[in-house]
Amino acid sequence: MLNFLPAPIIIFFSLTFYMLNTLFWLVPIIIFSLLKALLPFRAWQKLMSYLLDAMASNWVAINSFIQDLFTRVKFNHTGLEKLTMNDWYLVISNHQSWVDILVLQRVLHGKIPFLKFFLKKELIYVPFLGIAWWALDFPFMKRFSREFLEKNPHLKGKDIETTRKACEKFKHKPVSVMNFLEGTRFTEAKHKKQGEEFKCLLKPKAGGIAFVLDAMREHLTTIVNVTIEYPQGIPTFIDFIQGKVKQVNVVIETLPIDEKILGDYFNDPEYKENFQSWVNQLWCEKDQKLVSMQGEHK
């Protein structure tokens, strides 16, 4: 609607509205987070979880309205019809830009439960945000390094056990957990350093997704495999909010989580090798899909 305005004005108002929207919802989220923490009754905490998720979903919805207000981005997507708000999902995606998070939130909003990211346990102590993430049921994971476990072998497996207990709340409430397998955003420099195994992607890290699957094996039923492509090239956040991005293509596939991809990644060498092969094959197929999508624009 207002995309005719000069770029500096669009950037200023977009950032201002994003900030105001975030502050507007952050305050009640923190207040209700404290209420949730004060009364440790299961029914009360479940009620608060649904209420807090609704607030976070409204934050995403208003962000999408802000995007529509200042930009004209065409979102082409396939596969949404297979999704539901009543299922338990592990969402994986290629990662090229911070814009990916806005795209995922927008395209998947109202189609699956509110997206949550696995966070390091130490982040729970971040002022205000820590308790908000806890109240929004973001899973906090505790990972011990290989060196630490070598010095303390009695703690082997405790990190998975601790994270699994933290995920108990998901038994009664559908959830979507997000994981970027590449672990970092794609850049030409990183890609060149890794070699030419993939043309459009960085190498996937199987350990992170294996940890998530092991920790939440009782609570996840489906993998949502997302492929994001920007026909005009990888954008920055500023590119996106000022309207330089005209089109985003999103392909969504669903994969069942079955016994074939579940196991003890850190203690079973055979399973680890098979799982790495499965992840690499998944990434090869995603890479081929991106090559094909990019070829259509030439």
Secondary structure, 3 states (H helix, E strand, C coil): CCCCCCHHHHHHHHHHHHHHHHHHHHHHHHHHHHHHHHCCCHHHHHHHHHHHHHHHHHHHHHHHHHHHHHCCCEEEEECHHHCCCCCCEEEEECCCCCHHHHHHHHHHECCECCEEECEEHHHHHCCCHHHHHHHCCCCEECCCCHHHHHHCHHHCCHHHHHHHHHCHHHHCCCCEEEEECCCCCCCHHHHHHHCCCCCCCCCCCHHHHHHHHHHCCCCCCEEEEEEEECCCCCCCHHHHHCCCCCEEEEEEEEEECCHHHCCCCCCCHHHHHHHHHHHHHHHHHHHHHHHHHHHCCC
